[in-house]
Amino acid sequence: MNIILYSISYAPELTGVGKYNGEMLEYLSASQDNIYALVPPPYYPEWRVHEGYESTKYSKEKQGNLTVIRCPLYLPKRMSVFKRIVYLLSFSLSSFLPLFSLFRKNIDVIVVTQPTCFCIPAALLFAKLAKCKTVLHIQDYEVDTMLGLNMMKDNSLVKIIKQLESFFMRRFDLVSSISYSMIDRAIAKGVKEDKVTLFPNWSDTEFVTPATCGFALKQEWGFCETDKIILYAGNIGQKQGLEAVLDLAQNYAGNKHTKFVLVGAGVYVDTLKSMAKKQNITNLFFKPLQAWSRVPEMLALADIHLVIQKKGAADAVLPSKLTNILSAGGHALVTAESHTELGKIAQKHPGIYTCIAPECRQTLTIAIDNLLAQDLSKHNHVARKYAEEYLVKDKILRQFEVDLKKLVGGQNLSADCVNVKN
């Protein structure tokens, strides 16, 4: 097969959609004919273009049968709803001509990842002219997320945007997403049940294991062996509601052996640092995003993993950080409503993690107290078992490759698509 990936995020980004896109194409390039990645320069989660790349120029990288075409991207220094739209629109415009330059490459399927939905019209037009199949892989419902976080008001303009979103989604040959709840949402937006399938995020369960020791990194970061580490690692943005961690750190200021660590980057990190300094919080530590080679150590040093989100975000976007926490057998504290995917997983697999209502500081403190009272030195067997059953990288990517082959070959995928009513 000849495949195009059309996405606003790609390797060498270390977290989020870009990391998964890079690993997906690395897997597919081992067996497929020609693969093209139409992407911007790497910028996430720091929200600045990585060293060695430029935001204003086109470039091309050749890696065997994988060709990476990078297109210009506008990155605002301070994000707002308007600037976010311009940022998304800039890539869809800059990538239009490079997309159609691939017209004569005998493309079999074009895979668009959302975000961004701004690329969808061009992708569908290309597919119609090139007579190739189309796949929409939803990592994040952009409009729903902004509405859930009160970044946009639900007015007549938003209704028009929702109608357009539904119109375009129904035009894809296959729509995949990372959770059952997100697939339910696609169907609610008008996608037929026989055109949806589950394509979850994964973990390298052979690399991220409970057997890894985090003591060396714990010492390197200046912590004592007896310190209890409460860790948040990932994107530091607005939707996480990480102000709650500052409050938690203040609540535990009298306990010298309980330390809070925020690892990562994002548009909100400087704001949180400023707030912590202003409040004179001394038991909260900020660490930069870690190289993938050190992620197992980082996960191993934590006694409690925080997976914090604001209300309204848990079903529009599923936190990718959780897959590696589960693979490591970590003890996670997740904020999500009971009706969301995260809430349902906790109910179906008791003990996999502690799930509490979001945006309730008192409940969060009580949950941490309860976890600290337990023996956290042993890994979470329920979490690890779940990862081994549902999150194995090669198994998930192999199934996606099979789905693509069936789609291109004109075979019926209905047997592989999820039964969203169960």
N, C-alpha and C positions, 0 to 999 in steps of 0.2 A: 504493500500500500504506500501511496504518497500522501503525506499528512501535513496539514498546516495547524499549528497552535497559534491562536490569536489572543494575546493576553497583555494586560498592563503590568504584570508581575512575572519575574523570571529569575533564575539563577544568575549570579552567585548570591542572591539574597538568602540569608540564613534562616529566616522564619517565614511563616505564613504561606500565602498562595505561591509566591515565587519559588520557594524551596520545593513544594510539591510539584509544580510544573517542571522544574529542572529534573527532578528524580523520575517523573513520568517519561519525559523525552529520552532521558538516559536509558531507561528500560526499553522503550519502543525502538530506539535507534539500533539496538542489538539485533533486531530481526526484520525490521521493515526496510523498504526501498529507500525513499528519500523523505526527510522530515525537515520542515521549515518552521522556525519559531519567529513570529512577528511580534516584537516586544520593545519596550523602551530600555534605556540604560538602567542598571540596578540602583535602587534608591531607598528601599524599605528595610527596616522600620525607621531608619534615621531621618527619612524625608529630606535627604540630600544625596546627590549623585555620588556613587562610590568612586574612590580614587582610580584613575586610569580610564574613566569614561567621561563623556561630555553630554550634557543635556540638549545641546543645540545642533548636534551633527548626526548624520546617518553613519552607520558602520555595519560591517558584515564580518562574521566569524564562521569559519568552516571547521567542523569537528567530525571527520569521517563523513557519514551520510547525513549528518545534521548541520543545517545552515541556520545561523542565528542572525536575523536582520534587526538591528536596533534603530529605533526612530526617535526623533526629538520629543521632549516632554516638558511641559511647564510645571515647575514645582514652586508653589508659593511658600514664602517664609512663615507666614501666619495663615492658618486655614480658616475659611468661612464657607458658608453654603455656596455663595457665588464663586469664590476662588476654587472650591472643590469641583464645581461644574466645569470651570475653565480648564482645570487640571485634567479632568477626564476627557473633555472635548479635544484638548490639544493633541493627545495621543491618537484619538480616532481620526483626526484630520491629517496628522503627519504620516500616519500609516496607510492611508487610502491608496496612494499611488504604488508604494511597495507591495501592497496586497495584490493589486492587479498586474504587477510585473510578474507574478507567479502564474498567470493565466495559462500559459503554454506548458506548464510542468506536469500536466496530466494528474492533477490532484484528485484523490479519491474521497477525502473527507476533510472538512475544516472544523476544528474544535475551538469554540469560543468560550473563554472562562469569564464569568461575571463575579466581580466587577471587571470590565466596565460594559454596561448596556449600550453605551454610545457606539461601540464597535459593531453592534448587531446588524444594523441596516446594510452596511458595506459587506459584511460577511454573507448575508443572505443573497444580496445582489450578485456577489462573486460566485456563490454556489449555483445560482440559477443559470448564469452564463456559462460556467465551467461544467455544469451538470454533475456536480459532486454532492455527497451527503453532508449533512450539517449536524453538529452536536453542540448543545449549550450545556456547559458544566457550571453549576451555580455554587460558588463558594460563599457568596454574600449577597443578600437581597439589599441592594444599595438604597432604594427608595424606602423600603420598609424599615431599614435600620435607622435612617435619618428621621423618619416619623416616630419610631419607637423611642428615640433619644431626644425628641422634641427639637431636632435641628431644623425641621420644616413644619409648617402649619398645613393641616389637611384641608386645603381649599379647592376651588374649582380647577386651578392649574395642576395640582397634584392628582386630581381625578383624571384629567386628560393624560398625564404622564403614566398613570396606572393602566389606563385603557391601551395606550401605545405599548407598554410593557407586555400586557397580555396578548395583544395582537401579534407582536414579533415572536414571543415565546412559542405560540401555537404554530409558527411556520417552520420550526426545527424538526428534523427527522427523529431526533432523540434528545431528551432533556435528562440530565443526571444531576444529582446533588449529594451532599455529604451526610445527610441524615434523613430519617423517615419523615420527621416533622417538616423539613424543608421541601421534601417531595410532595407531601400533602398540600403545602402552600402553592407549589407549582400547579397542581391539579385544580386547586381553588381559583387559580388565575386563568384556567381554561385549557391547560394541556391535557390531552387524552391519557388515560391510565396506561394504555399499551405503548405509550411513547416515553415513559419515565423509567428510570432505573437508578439504583443506589450505587454510587461510586464514592465510598467514604475515604477520608484521610487516613493515613496509615502510620505505622511506626516501624523502624528497623529493629525488630524484636530480638535479633541476634546480636546487635550492637548495644542497645539500651536494655540492660538486664538488671535484676536485683543483686547480681553477684558483684557489681562494681562497687569499689570502696571510695568514699568521698572524703576520707580523713585528710589526705595530703592537701587537697584544695581548701578544706576547712582551715587547716593550719596556715596555708599560704594567704588566706584572706584575714588572718589575725584573730580567729576565733578559738576558744578553748574547747577541749574535748567534751566538757560537760555542758557547753552552751546548747540550747535548743534553738534551732534555726527555722524560722517561718519564712518561706520563700515565695516570691512572685517572680516568674521569669517569662518574658514575652514582650509584646508590643505595649508601650506605655502611652496610651491615648485616652481620649475623652470617654469612650464607651465603657472602659473598665471600671470607672468610679474608684480609682485608687486613692482618693482622699481618705477613704475608710482605713487604709493601712496606716496613715499618719495618726489617726485617732487611736487605732489599736496599739501602736508603738507607745503613745503617751499613756495609755491605760496600763501598759506593762513596764513603765519606766522604773518602778520600784523593784522589779525582778531582774537582777543584773545578768542572769544566765539565759534570758529569753531575748533573742535578737531577730530583727526583721530585715530582710534583704530584698531589694528590688533589682533584678537583673534585666537589662534590655535597653531599648532606645525607642524614641517616638517623639511626636510633637509636644507631648505633655510633660516630658521628663524634667525640663528646666523649671517649669512651673512648680512641680512637686518638690524639687530640690530647694527652691526658694521658700516654699511654704514650710518645709522641714527646718530650714535654717532660721526662719523667722520665729518658729515655735520652739526652737532650741531642743529639738528631738535628737537625742544622742544614741539611741539604740536602734536606729534605722540607717541602713547602709545601701548606697547605690553602687552597682557594678555594671560595667559595659556588657554589651552583647557578647556571648562566649562563642568561640569557634566550635563547630560541630564535634570535633574530636574531644572536647572537654565537657560536652553536654551530659554524658552519663555520670561523670564525677560531680557535676553541679547538682544534678537531680539526687544523687546519693547522699549528699551532705545535708539535705533538708529533712527535717522531721515532719513538717507540715507544708503542703503545697497549696498556695492560694490560687483559685481560679475564679476571679471576681469579675462580674459584669453588672451593668446597670439593668434595671427592670426594662423590658421591652427589647433587649438585644439577644436574648438566649436562643430564640428560634429563627431569627433573621441571619444569625451568624453563629457557627459552632466553634468554640475555641480550639485551635489546632494544638495548642500546648498540652492539652489533656491527654492526647494519644501517647506521648512519651512518658508522662507521669504514670499512666497505667502500665506501660511496658516496664518501667523501672520498679513497679510494685510500690509506688509511693502512696502516702496517706494524704489525700486531697480534700480540701474544703471548697465546695463549689456553691456559688450563689446563683440560683435559678428557680423560677416558679415551678410548682409540681406538675403543671400541665405541659411543660416544654419537653423537648427531647432529653435534655440533661436530667430533668426531674423523673421522666419515665424510666430512664436507664437505672437510676438509683433505686427506684421501686422494684424493677425487674431483677436487679442484681444486688441484693442487700449486702452492704459492707464494701461495695466497690469504691465509694467515696461518701463523704458527708455532704448532703445537699440541704441548703437552707434558703429561705426567702431572701431576695436581693434587697439592698438598701435598708437594712435594719442593723444598726451598729450594735445594739444590745445582744441580738441573737448571734451575731458574728463573734462577739466576745465570749458568750456562753459556749459556743461550739468549739472555740479554741481551748477554753478551759477544760472541756470534756476530753478533747483529743490529747492535750498535754498530760492529763491524768492517766492515759493509757500507756502501754509499753509500745513505743514507736520504733524500737530498735529492730523489730522483725518486719519483714516486708509484707505488704498487703497481698495476700494470696488471691483474693477475689479479683483485684485489679489486674494482676499479672495473668491470671487465667483468662480473663476477658480479652486482654491484648493478644494472647496466643490464639484465641479462637476467632477474633473478629478484625484484628488490626495488623496482620502479617503483611508486610510490604509486597513481597513477590506474589502472594496469593491474590491480593486486590488488583494489582497491575495486570496480572495474567488474565483475570476475568474481564477487565476493561478492554484489553487487547482482543479478546474473544468477541466481545460485544461489537467492537469496531469492525471486525472481519465479517460478522453476521450482517451488520448494517450495510456495509459496502456490497456484500454478496446478495443482498435482497432477501435474506432470511428473516423469519419472524422472531423478534426478540421478546415477545409477550411472556414466554415461559420464564425468562430471566428477570423480567421487570418485577418490582416489588408489589406485593399485595398491600396497598395502602390502607385497606379497611381493617387489617388485623393489627 
